[in-house]
Amino acid sequence: MTDPLGPLLKFEYHLIWLKKANGIVSDNSGKPSYDSPVLFTVIVLLQTVSKILESVIAWSLSLVARTLKLLHDNQCVSRPSLSSFDAALSLMDSVRTLQRPGLRVTTLFLFIKGGFQFVNACILCSSLEKARFPLYMTCWMGSFLS
């Protein structure tokens, strides 16, 4: 591993001091009432090194997933040179293709807010191992999520 953050990854452990963050509570302007905590947004400020390390790991996971061909062909996220614009173009092409012979087309969009806040670290690490992800990444991910 030649990247400068390699020493932080080779121990397969996400340092506790990198997990500490400061939070700033901000009100969502324009709300008629602030009686519920849901109406506030917490902006989390992490250590800069932690953010960089998380980006490196995300990029590395994406690279390994592409190398092992774990991503569906229509997956646009985590692929170089593809964006949400490409996803929209792909969707429009699929819809038009199905409409040509007179078929009716319905599209469902789901917005899953905070869907990954409760990821089970053991199940994720087991899945990464089965997918032949490098051990240092799998162990680091388990430490990161603990």
Z-matrix of the N, CA and C atoms (Angstrom, degrees):
N
C 1 1.447
C 2 1.533 1 108.01
N 3 1.322 2 117.22 1 123.98
C 4 1.454 3 120.16 2 -174.76
C 5 1.519 4 113.72 3 -106.85
N 6 1.308 5 118.08 4 -7.88
C 7 1.461 6 118.36 5 -177.72
C 8 1.529 7 110.10 6 -72.09
N 9 1.346 8 117.18 7 152.29
C 10 1.469 9 120.67 8 -176.08
C 11 1.526 10 114.13 9 -65.45
N 12 1.318 11 117.43 10 -17.40
C 13 1.461 12 119.89 11 178.93
C 14 1.521 13 111.60 12 -91.90
N 15 1.334 14 116.78 13 2.02
C 16 1.455 15 122.11 14 179.78
C 17 1.515 16 114.20 15 -50.30
N 18 1.358 17 118.65 16 -45.08
C 19 1.462 18 118.24 17 179.44
C 20 1.526 19 113.61 18 -58.59
N 21 1.325 20 117.74 19 -31.17
C 22 1.462 21 119.80 20 178.52
C 23 1.525 22 111.44 21 -72.11
N 24 1.330 23 116.89 22 -24.61
C 25 1.462 24 120.69 23 -178.88
C 26 1.517 25 112.71 24 -93.09
N 27 1.336 26 117.49 25 -30.79
C 28 1.465 27 119.01 26 -173.55
C 29 1.520 28 112.77 27 -64.96
N 30 1.331 29 117.59 28 -22.68
C 31 1.454 30 120.11 29 177.31
C 32 1.526 31 111.70 30 -81.51
N 33 1.330 32 116.48 31 -4.32
C 34 1.465 33 122.76 32 177.50
C 35 1.525 34 111.74 33 57.19
N 36 1.322 35 114.86 34 36.89
C 37 1.461 36 120.47 35 -174.49
C 38 1.524 37 109.07 36 -146.45
N 39 1.315 38 116.81 37 132.66
C 40 1.460 39 121.21 38 176.88
C 41 1.532 40 107.36 39 -94.01
N 42 1.316 41 116.18 40 114.62
C 43 1.461 42 121.89 41 -174.19
C 44 1.525 43 112.08 42 -58.20
N 45 1.334 44 115.80 43 139.08
C 46 1.457 45 121.45 44 -177.00
C 47 1.525 46 111.62 45 -59.96
N 48 1.323 47 117.80 46 -39.47
C 49 1.469 48 118.98 47 -177.39
C 50 1.518 49 112.04 48 -66.97
N 51 1.349 50 116.99 49 -19.20
C 52 1.461 51 119.31 50 176.30
C 53 1.525 52 111.83 51 -80.32
N 54 1.338 53 116.98 52 -14.52
C 55 1.466 54 120.94 53 179.87
C 56 1.523 55 112.41 54 -86.38
N 57 1.323 56 116.58 55 -14.90
C 58 1.460 57 119.54 56 -177.69
C 59 1.528 58 109.74 57 -75.21
N 60 1.311 59 114.88 58 140.74
C 61 1.459 60 120.15 59 -178.03
C 62 1.522 61 109.73 60 -143.97
N 63 1.302 62 115.31 61 156.24
C 64 1.461 63 121.88 62 171.97
C 65 1.522 64 107.70 63 -102.79
N 66 1.313 65 116.18 64 141.50
C 67 1.459 66 119.89 65 178.24
C 68 1.512 67 111.16 66 -117.78
N 69 1.309 68 114.80 67 138.22
C 70 1.460 69 121.30 68 176.80
C 71 1.524 70 107.37 69 -113.95
N 72 1.316 71 117.15 70 124.77
C 73 1.461 72 121.45 71 -179.87
C 74 1.519 73 108.45 72 -88.52
N 75 1.313 74 114.63 73 126.70
C 76 1.464 75 120.80 74 -178.03
C 77 1.523 76 108.47 75 -126.51
N 78 1.319 77 116.58 76 137.28
C 79 1.461 78 118.52 77 176.50
C 80 1.525 79 109.00 78 -81.92
N 81 1.315 80 115.45 79 146.83
C 82 1.459 81 120.56 80 175.91
C 83 1.514 82 107.24 81 -83.19
N 84 1.301 83 116.34 82 102.98
C 85 1.459 84 119.79 83 -175.19
C 86 1.521 85 111.57 84 -58.17
N 87 1.311 86 114.70 85 147.19
C 88 1.453 87 120.92 86 178.87
C 89 1.514 88 114.35 87 93.81
N 90 1.307 89 117.87 88 -2.29
C 91 1.463 90 120.17 89 178.50
C 92 1.520 91 108.78 90 -81.08
N 93 1.339 92 117.73 91 140.81
C 94 1.462 93 120.16 92 -177.19
C 95 1.528 94 113.03 93 -71.00
N 96 1.339 95 116.89 94 -25.63
C 97 1.454 96 119.99 95 -176.11
C 98 1.526 97 108.66 96 -149.25
N 99 1.319 98 116.38 97 150.66
C 100 1.460 99 120.68 98 178.31
C 101 1.529 100 109.92 99 -120.21
N 102 1.334 101 115.79 100 43.78
C 103 1.457 102 121.72 101 -177.90
C 104 1.525 103 113.29 102 -78.69
N 105 1.317 104 117.58 103 -17.46
C 106 1.459 105 121.44 104 -176.26
C 107 1.536 106 110.22 105 -117.59
N 108 1.332 107 117.63 106 141.93
C 109 1.462 108 120.29 107 177.58
C 110 1.527 109 112.71 108 -62.14
N 111 1.329 110 117.47 109 -22.60
C 112 1.456 111 121.38 110 179.77
C 113 1.530 112 111.34 111 -62.96
N 114 1.307 113 116.98 112 -24.06
C 115 1.459 114 121.25 113 -176.65
C 116 1.530 115 112.68 114 -80.01
N 117 1.308 116 117.32 115 0.40
C 118 1.457 117 121.02 116 178.91
C 119 1.522 118 109.67 117 -110.58
N 120 1.320 119 116.43 118 152.31
C 121 1.450 120 122.61 119 176.96
C 122 1.516 121 108.31 120 -112.45
N 123 1.339 122 116.35 121 135.01
C 124 1.451 123 120.55 122 175.65
C 125 1.524 124 107.85 123 -103.47
N 126 1.310 125 115.87 124 121.28
C 127 1.458 126 121.78 125 176.98
C 128 1.523 127 106.18 126 -96.34
N 129 1.326 128 116.13 127 120.16
C 130 1.458 129 121.04 128 -176.14
C 131 1.518 130 109.69 129 -98.00
N 132 1.314 131 115.88 130 127.30
C 133 1.456 132 122.05 131 178.94
C 134 1.522 133 108.74 132 -107.56
N 135 1.335 134 116.23 133 106.86
C 136 1.451 135 121.76 134 179.62
C 137 1.527 136 110.65 135 -92.22
N 138 1.327 137 115.48 136 165.49
C 139 1.458 138 120.57 137 173.07
C 140 1.531 139 108.51 138 -61.00
N 141 1.313 140 117.32 139 141.04
C 142 1.458 141 121.66 140 -179.36
C 143 1.528 142 110.77 141 -59.57
N 144 1.328 143 117.51 142 -42.29
C 145 1.462 144 120.78 143 179.69
C 146 1.526 145 110.29 144 -60.29
N 147 1.324 146 117.01 145 -39.58
C 148 1.456 147 120.91 146 179.15
C 149 1.524 148 110.99 147 -63.35
N 150 1.319 149 116.57 148 -43.53
C 151 1.473 150 119.79 149 179.59
C 152 1.526 151 111.07 150 -62.63
N 153 1.331 152 115.94 151 -41.42
C 154 1.465 153 120.05 152 179.10
C 155 1.524 154 109.59 153 -64.75
N 156 1.327 155 116.59 154 -45.22
C 157 1.461 156 120.91 155 179.93
C 158 1.522 157 111.17 156 -61.57
N 159 1.320 158 117.87 157 -42.75
C 160 1.459 159 121.64 158 177.91
C 161 1.528 160 110.70 159 -61.75
N 162 1.328 161 117.06 160 -39.11
C 163 1.468 162 120.72 161 178.02
C 164 1.522 163 110.93 162 -65.61
N 165 1.336 164 116.67 163 -41.32
C 166 1.466 165 120.53 164 178.72
C 167 1.525 166 110.00 165 -63.01
N 168 1.326 167 116.52 166 -45.18
C 169 1.473 168 120.29 167 179.26
C 170 1.526 169 110.62 168 -63.50
N 171 1.332 170 117.09 169 -43.47
C 172 1.469 171 120.43 170 179.48
C 173 1.524 172 110.48 171 -60.17
N 174 1.324 173 115.75 172 -43.56
C 175 1.468 174 120.22 173 178.88
C 176 1.530 175 109.82 174 -64.07
N 177 1.337 176 116.90 175 -43.55
C 178 1.466 177 121.51 176 -179.62
C 179 1.526 178 111.30 177 -64.45
N 180 1.332 179 117.01 178 -43.45
C 181 1.466 180 120.67 179 177.33
C 182 1.525 181 110.78 180 -60.54
N 183 1.317 182 115.50 181 -41.38
C 184 1.459 183 120.39 182 178.73
C 185 1.526 184 110.69 183 -62.48
N 186 1.328 185 116.26 184 -43.78
C 187 1.467 186 120.93 185 179.84
C 188 1.527 187 111.03 186 -63.00
N 189 1.322 188 116.92 187 -45.71
C 190 1.463 189 120.45 188 179.41
C 191 1.529 190 110.06 189 -64.27
N 192 1.325 191 117.55 190 -42.47
C 193 1.470 192 120.97 191 179.91
C 194 1.527 193 110.87 192 -61.62
N 195 1.331 194 116.33 193 -39.52
C 196 1.472 195 118.98 194 177.45
C 197 1.522 196 110.92 195 -69.10
N 198 1.327 197 117.34 196 -41.66
C 199 1.460 198 122.06 197 -179.60
C 200 1.521 199 111.31 198 -62.19
N 201 1.334 200 116.73 199 -41.57
C 202 1.463 201 121.35 200 -179.95
C 203 1.533 202 112.27 201 -83.35
N 204 1.337 203 115.85 202 2.23
C 205 1.472 204 122.25 203 179.65
C 206 1.528 205 111.77 204 56.38
N 207 1.338 206 115.55 205 47.93
C 208 1.465 207 121.04 206 179.66
C 209 1.528 208 112.22 207 -93.78
N 210 1.325 209 117.81 208 -7.31
C 211 1.462 210 121.12 209 -178.48
C 212 1.521 211 110.06 210 -98.07
N 213 1.312 212 115.78 211 140.64
C 214 1.463 213 121.37 212 175.95
C 215 1.530 214 108.62 213 -67.10
N 216 1.323 215 116.55 214 150.40
C 217 1.467 216 121.04 215 -178.73
C 218 1.522 217 112.53 216 -58.29
N 219 1.346 218 117.48 217 -29.75
C 220 1.459 219 120.65 218 -178.83
C 221 1.530 220 113.06 219 -85.50
N 222 1.314 221 117.53 220 -2.44
C 223 1.465 222 121.27 221 179.90
C 224 1.527 223 109.10 222 -70.86
N 225 1.321 224 116.91 223 122.19
C 226 1.464 225 120.72 224 179.94
C 227 1.524 226 112.41 225 -100.11
N 228 1.317 227 116.94 226 -32.24
C 229 1.458 228 120.19 227 -179.95
C 230 1.523 229 108.48 228 -70.25
N 231 1.306 230 117.09 229 145.40
C 232 1.464 231 123.92 230 178.80
C 233 1.522 232 113.20 231 70.81
N 234 1.293 233 116.26 232 19.81
C 235 1.460 234 119.46 233 175.96
C 236 1.520 235 108.55 234 -123.31
N 237 1.323 236 116.10 235 133.88
C 238 1.462 237 118.55 236 179.87
C 239 1.525 238 111.04 237 -63.45
N 240 1.294 239 116.42 238 143.14
C 241 1.467 240 124.61 239 176.06
C 242 1.518 241 113.81 240 68.99
N 243 1.330 242 118.98 241 11.19
C 244 1.455 243 121.25 242 175.88
C 245 1.521 244 109.14 243 -120.21
N 246 1.319 245 115.83 244 147.00
C 247 1.463 246 120.00 245 -176.15
C 248 1.522 247 109.75 246 -143.24
N 249 1.322 248 115.27 247 -175.87
C 250 1.465 249 119.33 248 177.02
C 251 1.530 250 110.04 249 -65.33
N 252 1.321 251 117.37 250 -27.87
C 253 1.467 252 121.05 251 176.04
C 254 1.531 253 109.69 252 -62.51
N 255 1.342 254 116.51 253 -42.80
C 256 1.468 255 120.63 254 177.94
C 257 1.521 256 110.86 255 -63.90
N 258 1.337 257 116.27 256 -38.44
C 259 1.465 258 120.37 257 178.05
C 260 1.528 259 110.15 258 -63.23
N 261 1.323 260 116.17 259 -41.85
C 262 1.471 261 120.08 260 179.16
C 263 1.522 262 110.85 261 -64.74
N 264 1.328 263 117.40 262 -41.81
C 265 1.468 264 120.26 263 177.69
C 266 1.519 265 111.72 264 -63.06
N 267 1.328 266 116.64 265 -40.25
C 268 1.461 267 120.91 266 178.32
C 269 1.528 268 110.70 267 -63.54
N 270 1.330 269 116.49 268 -42.33
C 271 1.461 270 120.98 269 178.39
C 272 1.524 271 110.59 270 -62.78
N 273 1.338 272 116.30 271 -46.37
C 274 1.472 273 120.03 272 179.99
C 275 1.523 274 110.81 273 -60.65
N 276 1.327 275 117.59 274 -40.10
C 277 1.460 276 121.16 275 178.90
C 278 1.526 277 110.77 276 -63.49
N 279 1.336 278 116.20 277 -43.98
C 280 1.473 279 120.05 278 179.16
C 281 1.523 280 111.26 279 -62.67
N 282 1.324 281 116.35 280 -43.48
C 283 1.470 282 120.71 281 -179.84
C 284 1.524 283 110.12 282 -62.56
N 285 1.313 284 117.43 283 -48.44
C 286 1.479 285 120.56 284 -178.75
C 287 1.524 286 111.70 285 -63.98
N 288 1.332 287 116.73 286 -37.96
C 289 1.469 288 120.62 287 178.45
C 290 1.524 289 110.55 288 -61.97
N 291 1.335 290 116.44 289 -41.64
C 292 1.465 291 120.03 290 179.60
C 293 1.525 292 112.73 291 -74.61
N 294 1.325 293 117.66 292 -27.57
C 295 1.462 294 120.70 293 -179.24
C 296 1.530 295 112.07 294 -76.55
N 297 1.326 296 118.31 295 -27.58
C 298 1.465 297 120.96 296 -177.11
C 299 1.525 298 113.19 297 -54.64
N 300 1.339 299 119.08 298 -47.48
C 301 1.470 300 118.07 299 178.52
C 302 1.530 301 113.56 300 -79.04
N 303 1.335 302 116.96 301 8.30
C 304 1.456 303 120.48 302 176.75
C 305 1.523 304 114.75 303 92.58
N 306 1.314 305 116.98 304 10.51
C 307 1.461 306 119.07 305 178.09
C 308 1.523 307 110.35 306 -75.36
N 309 1.325 308 114.80 307 150.06
C 310 1.471 309 119.92 308 175.18
C 311 1.520 310 108.02 309 -89.37
N 312 1.319 311 116.00 310 140.11
C 313 1.460 312 120.97 311 -175.77
C 314 1.517 313 109.52 312 -124.34
N 315 1.308 314 115.18 313 134.64
C 316 1.456 315 121.51 314 176.00
C 317 1.522 316 108.00 315 -125.14
N 318 1.306 317 115.89 316 139.81
C 319 1.460 318 120.91 317 177.91
C 320 1.516 319 108.76 318 -120.60
N 321 1.304 320 115.47 319 134.92
C 322 1.456 321 121.33 320 178.34
C 323 1.522 322 108.42 321 -116.55
N 324 1.318 323 116.33 322 127.20
C 325 1.457 324 121.47 323 177.28
C 326 1.520 325 108.14 324 -112.57
N 327 1.306 326 116.10 325 132.16
C 328 1.452 327 121.04 326 177.88
C 329 1.519 328 108.70 327 -116.00
N 330 1.296 329 115.71 328 134.56
C 331 1.460 330 121.20 329 174.75
C 332 1.516 331 105.82 330 -114.00
N 333 1.306 332 115.51 331 107.74
C 334 1.462 333 120.07 332 -176.42
C 335 1.518 334 107.68 333 -101.18
N 336 1.314 335 115.36 334 97.92
C 337 1.457 336 120.62 335 -177.97
C 338 1.522 337 109.18 336 -81.67
N 339 1.307 338 115.50 337 122.51
C 340 1.461 339 120.09 338 177.53
C 341 1.510 340 113.42 339 67.95
N 342 1.309 341 118.05 340 25.30
C 343 1.448 342 121.30 341 -177.34
C 344 1.516 343 114.51 342 -66.22
N 345 1.307 344 117.26 343 -19.65
C 346 1.458 345 120.04 344 -176.83
C 347 1.517 346 112.41 345 -107.80
N 348 1.322 347 117.80 346 13.42
C 349 1.457 348 120.70 347 178.86
C 350 1.524 349 111.81 348 -70.79
N 351 1.306 350 116.92 349 -23.28
C 352 1.454 351 120.68 350 -173.78
C 353 1.525 352 111.31 351 -116.68
N 354 1.325 353 116.35 352 38.25
C 355 1.453 354 120.98 353 178.55
C 356 1.526 355 108.74 354 -67.26
N 357 1.314 356 116.99 355 131.14
C 358 1.457 357 121.80 356 177.01
C 359 1.530 358 107.17 357 -79.58
N 360 1.330 359 117.03 358 111.91
C 361 1.462 360 122.51 359 -175.09
C 362 1.527 361 111.41 360 -59.88
N 363 1.319 362 117.61 361 -39.50
C 364 1.467 363 120.45 362 -178.86
C 365 1.529 364 111.38 363 -64.14
N 366 1.330 365 116.39 364 -44.47
C 367 1.467 366 120.10 365 179.91
C 368 1.523 367 110.35 366 -66.42
N 369 1.347 368 116.79 367 -42.03
C 370 1.459 369 119.82 368 179.16
C 371 1.530 370 110.51 369 -62.28
N 372 1.330 371 117.49 370 -47.10
C 373 1.471 372 120.74 371 -179.35
C 374 1.521 373 111.35 372 -63.09
N 375 1.323 374 116.62 373 -39.05
C 376 1.462 375 120.59 374 177.11
C 377 1.531 376 110.43 375 -62.74
N 378 1.335 377 116.14 376 -41.91
C 379 1.472 378 120.64 377 178.65
C 380 1.524 379 111.08 378 -65.64
N 381 1.330 380 116.59 379 -40.01
C 382 1.468 381 120.12 380 178.30
C 383 1.526 382 110.48 381 -64.51
N 384 1.328 383 117.07 382 -40.43
C 385 1.472 384 120.77 383 178.15
C 386 1.529 385 110.69 384 -63.23
N 387 1.333 386 116.74 385 -45.10
C 388 1.464 387 120.66 386 179.43
C 389 1.528 388 111.33 387 -62.43
N 390 1.333 389 115.97 388 -31.70
C 391 1.466 390 120.57 389 -179.76
C 392 1.531 391 111.94 390 -83.75
N 393 1.344 392 116.53 391 4.45
C 394 1.460 393 123.36 392 177.49
C 395 1.526 394 113.47 393 67.54
N 396 1.340 395 116.14 394 32.90
C 397 1.457 396 119.70 395 173.91
C 398 1.520 397 108.46 396 -69.03
N 399 1.337 398 117.62 397 150.57
C 400 1.469 399 119.72 398 177.54
C 401 1.528 400 110.62 399 -57.19
N 402 1.333 401 115.80 400 140.39
C 403 1.457 402 121.71 401 -175.98
C 404 1.522 403 112.27 402 -59.51
N 405 1.338 404 117.69 403 -39.65
C 406 1.468 405 119.22 404 -178.49
C 407 1.519 406 111.23 405 -62.55
N 408 1.340 407 117.56 406 -34.47
C 409 1.465 408 120.65 407 178.42
C 410 1.523 409 110.51 408 -70.78
N 411 1.321 410 115.63 409 -43.60
C 412 1.457 411 120.37 410 -179.52
C 413 1.528 412 110.78 411 -61.42
N 414 1.337 413 116.41 412 -46.33
C 415 1.473 414 120.31 413 179.78
C 416 1.531 415 110.96 414 -66.13
N 417 1.335 416 116.74 415 -41.11
C 418 1.467 417 119.51 416 179.74
C 419 1.523 418 109.85 417 -63.21
N 420 1.332 419 116.53 418 -41.00
C 421 1.459 420 120.48 419 -179.47
C 422 1.525 421 110.57 420 -62.85
N 423 1.343 422 117.46 421 -41.98
C 424 1.462 423 120.66 422 177.09
C 425 1.520 424 111.72 423 -61.78
N 426 1.331 425 116.06 424 -41.11
C 427 1.472 426 120.35 425 178.09
C 428 1.522 427 110.94 426 -67.19
N 429 1.316 428 116.27 427 -40.14
C 430 1.464 429 121.92 428 -179.53
C 431 1.528 430 110.75 429 -61.60
N 432 1.322 431 116.41 430 -40.14
C 433 1.468 432 121.25 431 -176.70
C 434 1.524 433 113.13 432 -82.41
N 435 1.329 434 117.64 433 -10.10
C 436 1.468 435 118.87 434 -178.69
C 437 1.526 436 110.40 435 -86.33
